[in-house]
C-alpha cells in the first residue's frame, strides 16, 4: 500500500521580516508540523509563507512554496 503524504497548507502575510515575531512563530510551526509527520505547502513569497517551509526544512522535512506570477509584491 502506498504511503500518503499528509500536507498542511499555510497562508499568511508576506510583510513580516525574518527578525519579526510572526516569522519566528511561523518557522517554529513548520518545524513542529514536520515532527508530527506532515509536509507543508505555502503560497510562496516572503514573510510567514517563507518561514513555515524553512522551519520544515530545518527539521529535515518537506516544505514547498508555490508562486503565482500574476501577484506583484511590493516589499518597500
PDB file with one MODEL, atoms N, CA, C and O in Angstrom:
MODEL        1
ATOM      1  N   UNK A   1       0.842  -1.181   0.000  1.00  0.00           N
ATOM      2  CA  UNK A   1       0.000   0.000   0.000  1.00  0.00           C
ATOM      3  C   UNK A   1       0.889   1.247   0.000  1.00  0.00           C
ATOM      4  O   UNK A   1       1.880   1.322   0.726  1.00  0.00           O
ATOM      5  N   UNK A   2       0.521   2.192  -0.806  1.00  0.00           N
ATOM      6  CA  UNK A   2       1.277   3.426  -0.924  1.00  0.00           C
ATOM      7  C   UNK A   2       1.059   4.309   0.302  1.00  0.00           C
ATOM      8  O   UNK A   2      -0.070   4.474   0.764  1.00  0.00           O
ATOM      9  N   UNK A   3       2.144   4.873   0.825  1.00  0.00           N
ATOM     10  CA  UNK A   3       2.052   5.759   1.981  1.00  0.00           C
ATOM     11  C   UNK A   3       1.571   7.135   1.529  1.00  0.00           C
ATOM     12  O   UNK A   3       2.100   7.698   0.570  1.00  0.00           O
ATOM     13  N   UNK A   4       0.592   7.663   2.204  1.00  0.00           N
ATOM     14  CA  UNK A   4       0.088   9.001   1.898  1.00  0.00           C
ATOM     15  C   UNK A   4       0.947  10.048   2.578  1.00  0.00           C
ATOM     16  O   UNK A   4       1.372   9.878   3.721  1.00  0.00           O
ATOM     17  N   UNK A   5       1.196  11.123   1.869  1.00  0.00           N
ATOM     18  CA  UNK A   5       1.891  12.250   2.459  1.00  0.00           C
ATOM     19  C   UNK A   5       0.833  13.239   2.935  1.00  0.00           C
ATOM     20  O   UNK A   5       0.062  13.779   2.141  1.00  0.00           O
ATOM     21  N   UNK A   6       0.813  13.459   4.220  1.00  0.00           N
ATOM     22  CA  UNK A   6      -0.141  14.404   4.797  1.00  0.00           C
ATOM     23  C   UNK A   6       0.452  15.805   4.679  1.00  0.00           C
ATOM     24  O   UNK A   6       1.542  16.081   5.179  1.00  0.00           O
ATOM     25  N   UNK A   7      -0.285  16.673   4.010  1.00  0.00           N
ATOM     26  CA  UNK A   7       0.202  18.029   3.759  1.00  0.00           C
ATOM     27  C   UNK A   7      -0.743  19.048   4.363  1.00  0.00           C
ATOM     28  O   UNK A   7      -1.963  18.943   4.241  1.00  0.00           O
ATOM     29  N   UNK A   8      -0.157  20.030   5.012  1.00  0.00           N
ATOM     30  CA  UNK A   8      -0.921  21.151   5.547  1.00  0.00           C
ATOM     31  C   UNK A   8      -0.514  22.395   4.769  1.00  0.00           C
ATOM     32  O   UNK A   8       0.672  22.674   4.594  1.00  0.00           O
ATOM     33  N   UNK A   9      -1.512  23.137   4.306  1.00  0.00           N
ATOM     34  CA  UNK A   9      -1.265  24.365   3.563  1.00  0.00           C
ATOM     35  C   UNK A   9      -1.378  25.548   4.513  1.00  0.00           C
ATOM     36  O   UNK A   9      -2.337  25.652   5.277  1.00  0.00           O
ATOM     37  N   UNK A  10      -0.393  26.435   4.460  1.00  0.00           N
ATOM     38  CA  UNK A  10      -0.369  27.608   5.335  1.00  0.00           C
ATOM     39  C   UNK A  10      -0.270  28.860   4.472  1.00  0.00           C
ATOM     40  O   UNK A  10       0.613  28.971   3.621  1.00  0.00           O
ATOM     41  N   UNK A  11      -1.171  29.788   4.695  1.00  0.00           N
ATOM     42  CA  UNK A  11      -1.110  31.084   4.032  1.00  0.00           C
ATOM     43  C   UNK A  11      -1.016  32.154   5.105  1.00  0.00           C
ATOM     44  O   UNK A  11      -1.672  32.065   6.143  1.00  0.00           O
ATOM     45  N   UNK A  12      -0.212  33.145   4.854  1.00  0.00           N
ATOM     46  CA  UNK A  12      -0.037  34.234   5.812  1.00  0.00           C
ATOM     47  C   UNK A  12       0.546  35.436   5.115  1.00  0.00           C
ATOM     48  O   UNK A  12       0.760  35.434   3.903  1.00  0.00           O
ATOM     49  N   UNK A  13       0.794  36.439   5.881  1.00  0.00           N
ATOM     50  CA  UNK A  13       1.292  37.697   5.337  1.00  0.00           C
ATOM     51  C   UNK A  13       2.715  37.567   4.814  1.00  0.00           C
ATOM     52  O   UNK A  13       3.539  36.849   5.380  1.00  0.00           O
ATOM     53  N   UNK A  14       2.982  38.265   3.740  1.00  0.00           N
ATOM     54  CA  UNK A  14       4.346  38.314   3.206  1.00  0.00           C
ATOM     55  C   UNK A  14       5.095  39.526   3.742  1.00  0.00           C
ATOM     56  O   UNK A  14       6.259  39.732   3.400  1.00  0.00           O
ATOM     57  N   UNK A  15       4.454  40.317   4.564  1.00  0.00           N
ATOM     58  CA  UNK A  15       5.068  41.553   5.053  1.00  0.00           C
ATOM     59  C   UNK A  15       6.054  41.384   6.211  1.00  0.00           C
ATOM     60  O   UNK A  15       7.030  42.132   6.262  1.00  0.00           O
ATOM     61  N   UNK A  16       5.859  40.450   7.138  1.00  0.00           N
ATOM     62  CA  UNK A  16       6.825  40.350   8.246  1.00  0.00           C
ATOM     63  C   UNK A  16       8.233  40.042   7.740  1.00  0.00           C
ATOM     64  O   UNK A  16       8.417  39.309   6.769  1.00  0.00           O
ATOM     65  N   UNK A  17       9.207  40.613   8.414  1.00  0.00           N
ATOM     66  CA  UNK A  17      10.609  40.357   8.106  1.00  0.00           C
ATOM     67  C   UNK A  17      11.078  39.152   8.909  1.00  0.00           C
ATOM     68  O   UNK A  17      10.430  38.741   9.872  1.00  0.00           O
ATOM     69  N   UNK A  18      12.207  38.595   8.504  1.00  0.00           N
ATOM     70  CA  UNK A  18      12.732  37.390   9.158  1.00  0.00           C
ATOM     71  C   UNK A  18      12.924  37.587  10.664  1.00  0.00           C
ATOM     72  O   UNK A  18      12.768  36.636  11.431  1.00  0.00           O
ATOM     73  N   UNK A  19      13.253  38.783  11.088  1.00  0.00           N
ATOM     74  CA  UNK A  19      13.505  39.055  12.502  1.00  0.00           C
ATOM     75  C   UNK A  19      12.224  39.303  13.303  1.00  0.00           C
ATOM     76  O   UNK A  19      12.284  39.399  14.528  1.00  0.00           O
ATOM     77  N   UNK A  20      11.082  39.406  12.651  1.00  0.00           N
ATOM     78  CA  UNK A  20       9.814  39.665  13.337  1.00  0.00           C
ATOM     79  C   UNK A  20       9.295  38.420  14.049  1.00  0.00           C
ATOM     80  O   UNK A  20       9.562  37.290  13.639  1.00  0.00           O
ATOM     81  N   UNK A  21       8.550  38.655  15.124  1.00  0.00           N
ATOM     82  CA  UNK A  21       7.990  37.563  15.927  1.00  0.00           C
ATOM     83  C   UNK A  21       7.099  36.640  15.095  1.00  0.00           C
ATOM     84  O   UNK A  21       7.094  35.429  15.314  1.00  0.00           O
ATOM     85  N   UNK A  22       6.349  37.195  14.145  1.00  0.00           N
ATOM     86  CA  UNK A  22       5.468  36.376  13.306  1.00  0.00           C
ATOM     87  C   UNK A  22       6.266  35.322  12.537  1.00  0.00           C
ATOM     88  O   UNK A  22       5.821  34.182  12.397  1.00  0.00           O
ATOM     89  N   UNK A  23       7.429  35.699  12.048  1.00  0.00           N
ATOM     90  CA  UNK A  23       8.262  34.749  11.300  1.00  0.00           C
ATOM     91  C   UNK A  23       8.884  33.706  12.219  1.00  0.00           C
ATOM     92  O   UNK A  23       9.037  32.547  11.834  1.00  0.00           O
ATOM     93  N   UNK A  24       9.234  34.108  13.411  1.00  0.00           N
ATOM     94  CA  UNK A  24       9.771  33.149  14.388  1.00  0.00           C
ATOM     95  C   UNK A  24       8.731  32.090  14.710  1.00  0.00           C
ATOM     96  O   UNK A  24       9.038  30.899  14.744  1.00  0.00           O
ATOM     97  N   UNK A  25       7.507  32.524  14.945  1.00  0.00           N
ATOM     98  CA  UNK A  25       6.413  31.591  15.250  1.00  0.00           C
ATOM     99  C   UNK A  25       6.130  30.703  14.040  1.00  0.00           C
ATOM    100  O   UNK A  25       5.926  29.499  14.193  1.00  0.00           O
ATOM    101  N   UNK A  26       6.116  31.282  12.846  1.00  0.00           N
ATOM    102  CA  UNK A  26       5.841  30.504  11.628  1.00  0.00           C
ATOM    103  C   UNK A  26       6.922  29.451  11.390  1.00  0.00           C
ATOM    104  O   UNK A  26       6.618  28.326  10.994  1.00  0.00           O
ATOM    105  N   UNK A  27       8.163  29.809  11.626  1.00  0.00           N
ATOM    106  CA  UNK A  27       9.261  28.847  11.452  1.00  0.00           C
ATOM    107  C   UNK A  27       9.131  27.703  12.454  1.00  0.00           C
ATOM    108  O   UNK A  27       9.360  26.542  12.116  1.00  0.00           O
ATOM    109  N   UNK A  28       8.767  28.037  13.668  1.00  0.00           N
ATOM    110  CA  UNK A  28       8.543  27.023  14.693  1.00  0.00           C
ATOM    111  C   UNK A  28       7.372  26.112  14.296  1.00  0.00           C
ATOM    112  O   UNK A  28       7.439  24.897  14.485  1.00  0.00           O
ATOM    113  N   UNK A  29       6.312  26.694  13.752  1.00  0.00           N
ATOM    114  CA  UNK A  29       5.166  25.914  13.292  1.00  0.00           C
ATOM    115  C   UNK A  29       5.586  24.907  12.228  1.00  0.00           C
ATOM    116  O   UNK A  29       5.202  23.740  12.297  1.00  0.00           O
ATOM    117  N   UNK A  30       6.367  25.346  11.250  1.00  0.00           N
ATOM    118  CA  UNK A  30       6.848  24.436  10.206  1.00  0.00           C
ATOM    119  C   UNK A  30       7.638  23.275  10.781  1.00  0.00           C
ATOM    120  O   UNK A  30       7.464  22.131  10.362  1.00  0.00           O
ATOM    121  N   UNK A  31       8.510  23.569  11.745  1.00  0.00           N
ATOM    122  CA  UNK A  31       9.314  22.521  12.381  1.00  0.00           C
ATOM    123  C   UNK A  31       8.436  21.539  13.157  1.00  0.00           C
ATOM    124  O   UNK A  31       8.645  20.328  13.084  1.00  0.00           O
ATOM    125  N   UNK A  32       7.466  22.050  13.892  1.00  0.00           N
ATOM    126  CA  UNK A  32       6.591  21.186  14.685  1.00  0.00           C
ATOM    127  C   UNK A  32       5.706  20.308  13.799  1.00  0.00           C
ATOM    128  O   UNK A  32       5.453  19.150  14.133  1.00  0.00           O
ATOM    129  N   UNK A  33       5.237  20.846  12.680  1.00  0.00           N
ATOM    130  CA  UNK A  33       4.413  20.045  11.771  1.00  0.00           C
ATOM    131  C   UNK A  33       5.211  18.869  11.209  1.00  0.00           C
ATOM    132  O   UNK A  33       4.685  17.762  11.092  1.00  0.00           O
ATOM    133  N   UNK A  34       6.474  19.104  10.860  1.00  0.00           N
ATOM    134  CA  UNK A  34       7.327  18.027  10.354  1.00  0.00           C
ATOM    135  C   UNK A  34       7.538  16.960  11.425  1.00  0.00           C
ATOM    136  O   UNK A  34       7.516  15.766  11.128  1.00  0.00           O
ATOM    137  N   UNK A  35       7.740  17.384  12.650  1.00  0.00           N
ATOM    138  CA  UNK A  35       7.922  16.429  13.758  1.00  0.00           C
ATOM    139  C   UNK A  35       6.707  15.529  13.915  1.00  0.00           C
ATOM    140  O   UNK A  35       6.826  14.384  14.351  1.00  0.00           O
ATOM    141  N   UNK A  36       5.531  16.051  13.557  1.00  0.00           N
ATOM    142  CA  UNK A  36       4.283  15.285  13.658  1.00  0.00           C
ATOM    143  C   UNK A  36       3.970  14.499  12.389  1.00  0.00           C
ATOM    144  O   UNK A  36       2.928  13.848  12.305  1.00  0.00           O
ATOM    145  N   UNK A  37       4.868  14.555  11.398  1.00  0.00           N
ATOM    146  CA  UNK A  37       4.695  13.744  10.195  1.00  0.00           C
ATOM    147  C   UNK A  37       4.035  14.425   9.015  1.00  0.00           C
ATOM    148  O   UNK A  37       3.633  13.753   8.065  1.00  0.00           O
ATOM    149  N   UNK A  38       3.914  15.741   9.050  1.00  0.00           N
ATOM    150  CA  UNK A  38       3.268  16.469   7.973  1.00  0.00           C
ATOM    151  C   UNK A  38       4.297  17.089   7.029  1.00  0.00           C
ATOM    152  O   UNK A  38       5.443  17.332   7.406  1.00  0.00           O
ATOM    153  N   UNK A  39       3.869  17.333   5.819  1.00  0.00           N
ATOM    154  CA  UNK A  39       4.581  18.165   4.863  1.00  0.00           C
ATOM    155  C   UNK A  39       3.842  19.496   4.849  1.00  0.00           C
ATOM    156  O   UNK A  39       2.648  19.538   5.148  1.00  0.00           O
ATOM    157  N   UNK A  40       4.528  20.584   4.505  1.00  0.00           N
ATOM    158  CA  UNK A  40       3.853  21.878   4.455  1.00  0.00           C
ATOM    159  C   UNK A  40       3.943  22.468   3.059  1.00  0.00           C
ATOM    160  O   UNK A  40       4.901  22.235   2.323  1.00  0.00           O
ATOM    161  N   UNK A  41       2.932  23.229   2.717  1.00  0.00           N
ATOM    162  CA  UNK A  41       2.869  23.920   1.430  1.00  0.00           C
ATOM    163  C   UNK A  41       2.356  25.326   1.706  1.00  0.00           C
ATOM    164  O   UNK A  41       1.373  25.496   2.428  1.00  0.00           O
ATOM    165  N   UNK A  42       3.015  26.340   1.135  1.00  0.00           N
ATOM    166  CA  UNK A  42       2.581  27.722   1.350  1.00  0.00           C
ATOM    167  C   UNK A  42       2.359  28.422   0.020  1.00  0.00           C
ATOM    168  O   UNK A  42       2.625  27.867  -1.046  1.00  0.00           O
ATOM    169  N   UNK A  43       1.872  29.636   0.104  1.00  0.00           N
ATOM    170  CA  UNK A  43       1.599  30.418  -1.086  1.00  0.00           C
ATOM    171  C   UNK A  43       2.821  31.046  -1.708  1.00  0.00           C
ATOM    172  O   UNK A  43       2.723  31.663  -2.769  1.00  0.00           O
ATOM    173  N   UNK A  44       3.955  30.908  -1.086  1.00  0.00           N
ATOM    174  CA  UNK A  44       5.187  31.483  -1.639  1.00  0.00           C
ATOM    175  C   UNK A  44       5.469  32.856  -1.087  1.00  0.00           C
ATOM    176  O   UNK A  44       4.925  33.249  -0.055  1.00  0.00           O
ATOM    177  N   UNK A  45       6.319  33.583  -1.775  1.00  0.00           N
ATOM    178  CA  UNK A  45       6.742  34.920  -1.366  1.00  0.00           C
ATOM    179  C   UNK A  45       7.510  34.869  -0.046  1.00  0.00           C
ATOM    180  O   UNK A  45       8.023  33.819   0.341  1.00  0.00           O
ATOM    181  N   UNK A  46       7.585  35.987   0.627  1.00  0.00           N
ATOM    182  CA  UNK A  46       8.381  36.084   1.848  1.00  0.00           C
ATOM    183  C   UNK A  46       7.529  36.008   3.095  1.00  0.00           C
ATOM    184  O   UNK A  46       6.413  35.488   3.073  1.00  0.00           O
ATOM    185  N   UNK A  47       8.063  36.529   4.172  1.00  0.00           N
ATOM    186  CA  UNK A  47       7.341  36.606   5.433  1.00  0.00           C
ATOM    187  C   UNK A  47       6.962  35.245   5.981  1.00  0.00           C
ATOM    188  O   UNK A  47       7.775  34.322   5.999  1.00  0.00           O
ATOM    189  N   UNK A  48       5.725  35.128   6.427  1.00  0.00           N
ATOM    190  CA  UNK A  48       5.219  33.891   7.023  1.00  0.00           C
ATOM    191  C   UNK A  48       5.304  32.735   6.039  1.00  0.00           C
ATOM    192  O   UNK A  48       5.632  31.611   6.420  1.00  0.00           O
ATOM    193  N   UNK A  49       5.010  33.010   4.777  1.00  0.00           N
ATOM    194  CA  UNK A  49       4.991  31.933   3.779  1.00  0.00           C
ATOM    195  C   UNK A  49       6.389  31.457   3.408  1.00  0.00           C
ATOM    196  O   UNK A  49       6.532  30.405   2.784  1.00  0.00           O
ATOM    197  N   UNK A  50       7.402  32.194   3.771  1.00  0.00           N
ATOM    198  CA  UNK A  50       8.779  31.727   3.607  1.00  0.00           C
ATOM    199  C   UNK A  50       9.254  31.022   4.874  1.00  0.00           C
ATOM    200  O   UNK A  50      10.007  30.051   4.803  1.00  0.00           O
ATOM    201  N   UNK A  51       8.819  31.505   6.018  1.00  0.00           N
ATOM    202  CA  UNK A  51       9.292  30.975   7.295  1.00  0.00           C
ATOM    203  C   UNK A  51       8.791  29.559   7.581  1.00  0.00           C
ATOM    204  O   UNK A  51       9.539  28.745   8.122  1.00  0.00           O
ATOM    205  N   UNK A  52       7.552  29.255   7.233  1.00  0.00           N
ATOM    206  CA  UNK A  52       6.999  27.923   7.518  1.00  0.00           C
ATOM    207  C   UNK A  52       7.790  26.816   6.805  1.00  0.00           C
ATOM    208  O   UNK A  52       8.231  25.881   7.473  1.00  0.00           O
ATOM    209  N   UNK A  53       7.989  26.879   5.482  1.00  0.00           N
ATOM    210  CA  UNK A  53       8.764  25.811   4.851  1.00  0.00           C
ATOM    211  C   UNK A  53      10.235  25.809   5.271  1.00  0.00           C
ATOM    212  O   UNK A  53      10.883  24.763   5.243  1.00  0.00           O
ATOM    213  N   UNK A  54      10.758  26.954   5.653  1.00  0.00           N
ATOM    214  CA  UNK A  54      12.139  26.998   6.147  1.00  0.00           C
ATOM    215  C   UNK A  54      12.251  26.215   7.453  1.00  0.00           C
ATOM    216  O   UNK A  54      13.203  25.458   7.645  1.00  0.00           O
ATOM    217  N   UNK A  55      11.285  26.394   8.347  1.00  0.00           N
ATOM    218  CA  UNK A  55      11.268  25.625   9.590  1.00  0.00           C
ATOM    219  C   UNK A  55      11.116  24.139   9.324  1.00  0.00           C
ATOM    220  O   UNK A  55      11.744  23.314   9.987  1.00  0.00           O
ATOM    221  N   UNK A  56      10.273  23.795   8.344  1.00  0.00           N
ATOM    222  CA  UNK A  56      10.094  22.379   7.980  1.00  0.00           C
ATOM    223  C   UNK A  56      11.400  21.806   7.441  1.00  0.00           C
ATOM    224  O   UNK A  56      11.795  20.698   7.806  1.00  0.00           O
ATOM    225  N   UNK A  57      12.059  22.549   6.584  1.00  0.00           N
ATOM    226  CA  UNK A  57      13.319  22.094   6.002  1.00  0.00           C
ATOM    227  C   UNK A  57      14.395  21.939   7.080  1.00  0.00           C
ATOM    228  O   UNK A  57      15.173  20.986   7.043  1.00  0.00           O
ATOM    229  N   UNK A  58      14.442  22.858   8.027  1.00  0.00           N
ATOM    230  CA  UNK A  58      15.419  22.784   9.116  1.00  0.00           C
ATOM    231  C   UNK A  58      15.276  21.500   9.927  1.00  0.00           C
ATOM    232  O   UNK A  58      16.249  21.006  10.496  1.00  0.00           O
ATOM    233  N   UNK A  59      14.064  20.964   9.977  1.00  0.00           N
ATOM    234  CA  UNK A  59      13.799  19.717  10.710  1.00  0.00           C
ATOM    235  C   UNK A  59      13.966  18.493   9.819  1.00  0.00           C
ATOM    236  O   UNK A  59      13.753  17.368  10.269  1.00  0.00           O
ATOM    237  N   UNK A  60      14.345  18.700   8.558  1.00  0.00           N
ATOM    238  CA  UNK A  60      14.545  17.578   7.652  1.00  0.00           C
ATOM    239  C   UNK A  60      13.304  17.153   6.902  1.00  0.00           C
ATOM    240  O   UNK A  60      13.281  16.089   6.284  1.00  0.00           O
ATOM    241  N   UNK A  61      12.270  17.979   6.950  1.00  0.00           N
ATOM    242  CA  UNK A  61      11.021  17.637   6.276  1.00  0.00           C
ATOM    243  C   UNK A  61      10.866  18.362   4.954  1.00  0.00           C
ATOM    244  O   UNK A  61      11.794  18.994   4.450  1.00  0.00           O
ATOM    245  N   UNK A  62       9.671  18.253   4.411  1.00  0.00           N
ATOM    246  CA  UNK A  62       9.363  18.872   3.132  1.00  0.00           C
ATOM    247  C   UNK A  62       8.594  20.166   3.341  1.00  0.00           C
ATOM    248  O   UNK A  62       7.610  20.218   4.079  1.00  0.00           O
ATOM    249  N   UNK A  63       9.064  21.194   2.679  1.00  0.00           N
ATOM    250  CA  UNK A  63       8.366  22.469   2.680  1.00  0.00           C
ATOM    251  C   UNK A  63       8.354  23.010   1.274  1.00  0.00           C
ATOM    252  O   UNK A  63       9.411  23.193   0.670  1.00  0.00           O
ATOM    253  N   UNK A  64       7.177  23.269   0.742  1.00  0.00           N
ATOM    254  CA  UNK A  64       7.045  23.735  -0.640  1.00  0.00           C
ATOM    255  C   UNK A  64       6.433  25.122  -0.671  1.00  0.00           C
ATOM    256  O   UNK A  64       5.454  25.403   0.020  1.00  0.00           O
ATOM    257  N   UNK A  65       7.028  25.987  -1.489  1.00  0.00           N
ATOM    258  CA  UNK A  65       6.483  27.322  -1.702  1.00  0.00           C
ATOM    259  C   UNK A  65       5.975  27.393  -3.132  1.00  0.00           C
ATOM    260  O   UNK A  65       6.698  27.052  -4.068  1.00  0.00           O
ATOM    261  N   UNK A  66       4.754  27.829  -3.303  1.00  0.00           N
ATOM    262  CA  UNK A  66       4.146  27.920  -4.632  1.00  0.00           C
ATOM    263  C   UNK A  66       4.002  29.383  -5.024  1.00  0.00           C
ATOM    264  O   UNK A  66       3.472  30.195  -4.265  1.00  0.00           O
ATOM    265  N   UNK A  67       4.479  29.701  -6.212  1.00  0.00           N
ATOM    266  CA  UNK A  67       4.433  31.080  -6.688  1.00  0.00           C
ATOM    267  C   UNK A  67       3.441  31.234  -7.821  1.00  0.00           C
ATOM    268  O   UNK A  67       3.235  30.321  -8.621  1.00  0.00           O
ATOM    269  N   UNK A  68       2.836  32.394  -7.874  1.00  0.00           N
ATOM    270  CA  UNK A  68       1.980  32.761  -8.995  1.00  0.00           C
ATOM    271  C   UNK A  68       2.504  34.071  -9.553  1.00  0.00           C
ATOM    272  O   UNK A  68       2.605  35.059  -8.827  1.00  0.00           O
ATOM    273  N   UNK A  69       2.830  34.086 -10.809  1.00  0.00           N
ATOM    274  CA  UNK A  69       3.438  35.264 -11.407  1.00  0.00           C
ATOM    275  C   UNK A  69       2.453  36.435 -11.541  1.00  0.00           C
ATOM    276  O   UNK A  69       2.874  37.564 -11.792  1.00  0.00           O
ATOM    277  N   UNK A  70       1.160  36.178 -11.378  1.00  0.00           N
ATOM    278  CA  UNK A  70       0.183  37.257 -11.523  1.00  0.00           C
ATOM    279  C   UNK A  70       0.188  38.189 -10.315  1.00  0.00           C
ATOM    280  O   UNK A  70      -0.318  39.309 -10.394  1.00  0.00           O
ATOM    281  N   UNK A  71       0.753  37.737  -9.201  1.00  0.00           N
ATOM    282  CA  UNK A  71       0.789  38.563  -7.999  1.00  0.00           C
ATOM    283  C   UNK A  71       2.059  39.424  -8.004  1.00  0.00           C
ATOM    284  O   UNK A  71       3.146  38.943  -8.324  1.00  0.00           O
ATOM    285  N   UNK A  72       1.910  40.651  -7.660  1.00  0.00           N
ATOM    286  CA  UNK A  72       3.048  41.552  -7.535  1.00  0.00           C
ATOM    287  C   UNK A  72       3.161  41.950  -6.067  1.00  0.00           C
ATOM    288  O   UNK A  72       2.202  42.453  -5.481  1.00  0.00           O
ATOM    289  N   UNK A  73       4.315  41.727  -5.482  1.00  0.00           N
ATOM    290  CA  UNK A  73       4.521  42.052  -4.073  1.00  0.00           C
ATOM    291  C   UNK A  73       5.434  43.257  -3.979  1.00  0.00           C
ATOM    292  O   UNK A  73       6.544  43.253  -4.512  1.00  0.00           O
ATOM    293  N   UNK A  74       4.961  44.284  -3.300  1.00  0.00           N
ATOM    294  CA  UNK A  74       5.758  45.466  -3.076  1.00  0.00           C
ATOM    295  C   UNK A  74       6.376  45.358  -1.691  1.00  0.00           C
ATOM    296  O   UNK A  74       5.682  45.517  -0.687  1.00  0.00           O
ATOM    297  N   UNK A  75       7.687  45.085  -1.629  1.00  0.00           N
ATOM    298  CA  UNK A  75       8.370  44.835  -0.362  1.00  0.00           C
ATOM    299  C   UNK A  75       9.106  46.088   0.152  1.00  0.00           C
ATOM    300  O   UNK A  75      10.204  45.969   0.694  1.00  0.00           O
ATOM    301  N   UNK A  76       8.529  47.266  -0.009  1.00  0.00           N
ATOM    302  CA  UNK A  76       9.163  48.508   0.424  1.00  0.00           C
ATOM    303  C   UNK A  76       9.247  48.606   1.915  1.00  0.00           C
ATOM    304  O   UNK A  76       9.756  49.596   2.441  1.00  0.00           O
TER     305      UNK A  76
ENDMDL
END
